[in-house]
Amino acid sequence: MKEYNLAILGATGAVGQEFINLLNERDFPFKNLKLLASARSAGKELTVRGKTYKVEEAKADSFNGVDVALFAGGSISKTFAPIAVKAGAVVIDNSSTYRMDPDVPLIVPEVNPQDITKHHGIIANPNCSTIIMVMALKPIYDLARIKRIIVSTYQAASGAGKDGLDELENQIKQAARGEEMTARIFPSASAEKHFPLALNLVPQIDIFLDNLYTKEEMKMVNETKKIFSDPEMRITATTVRVPVYRSHSESVNVELEHDVELEDIRKALAGFPGVVLQDDPSRQIYPMPLYTSGKNDVYVGRLRRDESAANSFNFWCVGDQIRKGAALNTLQIAETMVKNGWL
C-alpha cells in the first residue's frame, strides 16, 4: 500500500492529541509525519507508533512535501489552509472557516463520501453536534426523505476545550466545599456575562444572531442541509451546555415524507456502519454520555413514534464529540480517500 506524508496542525491541543491516539490505534499509511503547533508548543515531544516526534512551529514552508494535512481547528486554519494547498497538500479542516464555502465539500464519510471528489484542496469537517446527528439521520433518510428535524442538544463541557473542562472540575470542587463558584468560560469566554456550569445548564453555545438563534444552532441547521444536499429540509435547533465532561447527547424528532415501519428504522440503524442501536426500554438500555466517551461510534436509543404528528419519530443519540465529532471523522475522510484512490 502506498504511504503518505502526513502533517497535523494543532498537534498539542485536545483534537490534535486525539489524532495521535487514533494514529496509534488505526493503520493510516503514513511514511513521514510532521507535528505542527504554535511557537509556544514547539519543541514538545510526542510519541506516535513507538517513534518520538518533536513538535515544530507552523510556518509558511511547513507543508512542503506534505500529501495530507489534518487541521485540528481554530482561526489558524484561515491562514495556513491556502498555504498548505498551494504546497500540494490536501487539507482536512476541523474549523468552521470553510464549512459553508460552496467550493468546499462538507463530509461525514458514512453519509456523503461521494462529495469528497468535489474538493479543490480543502475538505471541511462538520460541527461535532452535526456529525453525531447526521450519523443517526442517514439510515432513516435512506428509507424516507426527512422533511423536518427538531433537535435539542446536551453538549459536554469539553466542547469548549480544556479550559471549559478545567472550569467545570473546579466548580464541582467549589460547590462541594460550599464556596461560590468561579465562572469565566460559559457560555463563552468572550461573553459579557458568565455562569457556572456545575449544578446548572446553560442554554447558549456561541453568540446570538439576529434571528435569536445561536451561531451553534445555525451551524447545525445549515451544515445538515449541505451534507444531505437538501436545502428544502426544515430544521430547528436548541443547543445547551450541560455539566458533563465528554460526549454530546441529542434529542431528535424527525418528520418523514411518507410513513415507515418503526421496525424498519430499527433495522436500518442497527445495520448502519458507525451506529450502535442501544435501545431496550424494558431493561433500561439507552445511550448515556458517561459510557460513550472514548468510543468511536454514535449510539442511538429511545426510538419511538411521535404520537402527536404523522410520519414522525423521536430518538436520542450520543457520541464522543472529540472522537467521531472531530478527530476520528477527519481521519476517516483521509482513510476514505486512500481506500478509493482519491489521494
C-alpha positions in Angstrom: 0.0 0.0 0.0 1.2 3.5 -0.8 2.3 5.6 2.1 1.8 9.3 2.5 3.5 12.3 4.0 1.2 13.4 6.8 1.0 16.7 8.8 -1.1 17.5 11.9 -1.6 21.2 12.6 -2.6 21.8 16.2 -1.0 18.6 17.4 -0.8 19.6 21.1 -4.5 20.5 21.6 -7.4 18.2 22.5 -8.3 17.3 18.9 -4.6 17.1 17.9 -3.9 14.7 20.8 -6.9 12.6 19.7 -5.4 12.5 16.2 -2.3 10.9 17.7 -4.3 8.4 19.7 -6.2 7.4 16.6 -3.0 7.1 14.5 -1.7 4.7 17.2 -5.0 2.7 17.1 -5.6 2.7 13.3 -3.5 1.8 10.3 -3.5 5.0 8.2 -0.5 4.5 5.9 2.0 7.4 6.5 5.7 7.3 5.9 6.6 10.7 7.3 4.8 12.7 10.0 5.0 16.4 10.9 3.5 17.6 14.1 2.9 21.3 13.9 1.6 23.8 16.5 2.2 27.4 17.8 5.6 28.7 18.8 4.6 28.2 22.4 4.2 24.4 21.9 7.2 23.9 19.6 9.8 21.6 21.0 7.4 19.3 22.8 8.0 15.6 22.1 5.1 13.3 21.3 5.2 9.5 20.6 3.4 8.1 17.6 3.6 4.3 16.8 6.6 4.0 19.1 8.6 6.8 17.5 9.2 10.1 19.1 8.5 13.3 17.1 9.3 16.9 18.0 6.6 19.4 17.6 7.5 22.2 15.1 6.3 25.7 14.9 3.9 26.0 12.0 5.4 28.3 9.3 4.8 29.1 5.6 7.2 26.3 4.5 5.9 23.6 6.9 3.7 21.9 4.3 6.3 21.4 1.6 6.2 17.7 0.5 3.1 17.0 2.6 0.3 14.9 1.0 -2.4 15.2 3.6 -2.7 17.8 6.4 -5.1 17.3 9.2 -6.1 20.6 10.8 -7.3 20.4 14.4 -9.3 23.7 14.1 -9.3 27.3 15.2 -8.6 30.6 13.4 -5.2 29.4 12.3 -6.9 27.4 9.5 -7.7 30.5 7.6 -4.0 31.4 7.5 -2.5 28.0 6.8 -5.0 26.1 4.7 -4.4 28.1 1.5 -0.6 27.8 2.1 -0.8 24.0 2.5 -3.0 23.6 -0.6 -0.5 25.7 -2.6 2.3 23.4 -1.4 0.4 20.4 -2.8 -1.4 19.1 0.3 -5.0 18.1 0.7 -6.3 19.9 3.8 -9.0 18.3 6.0 -10.0 21.1 8.3 -11.9 21.0 11.7 -12.6 24.7 11.9 -15.8 26.4 10.8 -13.9 28.6 8.4 -14.7 26.6 5.2 -17.8 24.6 6.1 -20.3 26.7 4.2 -18.0 27.6 1.3 -19.8 26.3 -1.8 -16.5 25.1 -3.2 -15.5 23.1 -0.2 -17.2 19.7 0.5 -18.5 19.1 4.0 -18.0 15.5 4.7 -19.1 12.7 7.0 -17.7 9.6 5.3 -20.6 7.3 6.1 -23.1 9.8 4.9 -21.8 11.6 1.8 -18.4 10.2 0.8 -19.1 10.9 -2.9 -18.8 14.6 -2.2 -15.1 14.2 -1.4 -14.3 14.1 -5.1 -15.5 17.7 -5.5 -12.7 19.2 -3.4 -10.2 21.8 -4.7 -7.7 21.1 -2.0 -9.7 21.7 1.2 -12.3 19.4 2.8 -14.3 20.6 5.8 -15.2 18.5 8.8 -18.6 19.4 10.2 -19.5 20.7 13.6 -19.4 18.0 16.2 -23.1 18.1 17.0 -24.0 18.0 13.3 -21.8 14.9 12.8 -23.4 13.0 15.7 -26.9 13.8 14.5 -26.4 13.1 10.7 -24.9 9.7 11.6 -28.3 8.7 13.1 -30.3 10.5 10.4 -28.7 8.9 7.3 -30.1 5.4 7.7 -33.6 6.9 8.3 -33.2 9.3 5.3 -32.4 6.3 3.1 -35.8 4.9 4.0 -37.8 8.1 3.5 -36.7 11.7 2.9 -36.7 13.7 6.1 -38.9 16.8 5.8 -38.3 18.4 9.2 -36.0 18.0 12.2 -36.4 19.3 15.7 -33.2 18.8 17.7 -32.1 19.8 21.2 -28.5 19.1 22.2 -26.9 18.5 25.6 -23.3 19.4 25.0 -20.4 18.4 27.2 -18.0 21.0 28.8 -15.0 19.7 26.9 -16.7 21.0 23.7 -15.4 24.4 25.0 -11.8 23.0 25.1 -9.6 22.2 28.0 -10.4 25.5 29.8 -14.1 24.5 29.8 -13.3 21.1 31.3 -11.0 22.6 33.9 -13.6 25.2 34.9 -16.3 22.5 35.4 -14.0 20.4 37.5 -13.0 23.4 39.6 -16.7 24.5 40.1 -17.6 21.0 41.2 -14.9 21.2 43.9 -16.0 24.7 44.9 -19.7 23.6 45.2 -18.7 20.6 47.3 -16.9 22.9 49.7 -19.8 25.3 49.8 -17.9 28.0 48.1 -19.1 30.5 45.5 -18.4 29.0 42.0 -16.0 31.0 39.8 -17.2 31.4 36.2 -15.1 32.7 33.3 -15.8 30.3 30.4 -19.5 29.6 29.9 -21.4 30.4 27.8 -18.2 31.6 26.0 -15.0 33.3 27.2 -15.9 36.4 25.2 -19.4 36.8 26.6 -20.4 39.8 28.6 -21.6 37.6 31.5 -20.5 34.1 32.7 -22.4 31.5 34.6 -21.4 28.3 36.5 -21.9 25.1 34.5 -21.7 22.8 37.6 -25.2 22.1 39.0 -26.5 24.1 36.1 -27.5 24.1 32.4 -26.6 27.0 30.0 -28.9 27.4 27.0 -26.4 29.3 25.0 -23.4 28.0 22.9 -21.6 30.7 20.9 -23.1 34.1 20.2 -26.7 35.0 19.5 -27.5 36.0 15.9 -30.1 38.4 14.6 -32.7 35.6 14.3 -32.3 34.9 18.1 -30.7 31.5 17.3 -27.1 31.0 18.5 -24.3 30.5 16.0 -24.0 26.9 17.1 -27.7 26.3 16.4 -27.4 27.7 12.9 -24.3 25.6 12.2 -26.5 22.5 12.8 -29.2 23.8 10.5 -27.1 24.9 7.6 -24.5 22.1 7.8 -27.1 19.4 7.8 -28.8 20.8 4.7 -25.4 20.9 3.0 -24.4 17.4 3.9 -27.7 15.9 2.6 -27.7 18.2 -0.4 -31.3 19.1 0.7 -31.8 22.8 1.0 -35.5 22.4 1.5 -35.2 20.4 4.7 -36.7 22.3 7.6 -34.6 22.2 10.8 -34.8 23.9 14.1 -32.2 23.5 16.9 -31.7 24.4 20.5 -28.1 23.8 21.8 -27.5 23.6 25.6 -24.2 23.2 27.5 -24.5 20.6 30.3 -22.3 19.7 33.3 -20.9 16.5 31.6 -17.2 16.1 30.9 -17.3 14.4 27.5 -19.8 13.2 24.8 -22.6 15.2 23.4 -26.2 14.0 23.6 -29.1 15.0 21.4 -32.9 14.6 21.4 -34.1 14.4 17.8 -37.6 14.5 16.3 -37.9 13.8 12.6 -40.9 14.1 10.2 -40.7 11.9 7.1 -42.1 12.4 3.7 -44.0 9.1 4.0 -44.6 6.6 6.8 -42.1 3.9 7.6 -42.5 1.0 10.0 -40.7 1.5 13.3 -39.0 -1.9 13.0 -37.6 -0.9 9.6 -36.0 2.2 11.1 -34.6 0.0 13.9 -33.1 -2.4 11.5 -31.6 0.4 9.4 -30.0 2.0 12.4 -28.7 -1.4 13.7 -27.1 -2.1 10.3 -25.5 1.2 9.6 -21.7 1.5 9.9 -20.6 3.6 12.9 -24.0 3.5 14.6 -24.8 1.3 17.6 -28.5 0.8 18.4 -28.8 0.7 22.2 -32.5 0.6 22.7 -34.3 -1.7 25.1 -36.5 0.4 27.5 -37.7 -2.7 29.3 -34.2 -3.3 30.5 -33.3 0.4 30.9 -30.9 0.2 28.0 -30.2 3.5 26.2 -27.2 5.6 25.4 -25.6 7.8 28.1 -22.5 10.1 27.7 -20.6 8.6 30.6 -20.5 5.3 28.7 -19.9 6.6 25.1 -16.8 8.7 25.9 -13.7 7.3 24.2 -15.8 5.3 21.8 -15.8 5.7 18.0 -19.5 5.0 17.3 -22.7 7.0 17.6 -25.2 5.4 20.0 -28.9 5.6 19.3 -31.8 4.7 21.6 -35.3 5.8 22.9 -36.6 5.2 19.3 -40.3 5.6 19.1 -43.2 7.1 17.1 -44.2 10.7 17.8 -47.8 10.1 18.6 -48.6 13.8 18.2 -47.7 14.0 14.4 -48.0 11.8 11.3 -44.9 10.1 9.9 -42.8 11.4 12.8 -40.3 9.7 15.1 -38.2 10.5 18.2 -34.8 9.2 19.1 -31.9 10.0 21.4 -28.3 9.9 20.2 -25.0 10.2 22.0 -21.4 10.4 20.7 -17.9 11.4 21.7 -17.6 14.9 20.2 -13.8 14.8 20.3 -13.6 11.4 18.6 -16.4 11.0 16.0 -17.3 14.6 16.3 -13.9 15.8 15.4 -10.6 13.8 15.1 -12.0 10.4 14.0 -14.2 11.9 11.3 -11.3 13.9 9.9 -9.0 10.8 9.8 -11.9 8.7 8.3 -12.1 11.3 5.4 -8.4 10.7 4.7 -8.9 6.9 5.0 -11.8 7.0 2.6 -9.6 8.9 0.1 -6.8 6.3 0.4 -9.3 3.4 0.0 -10.8 4.9 -3.1 -7.6 6.1 -4.7 -8.6 9.7 -4.4 -5.3 11.0 -3.0 
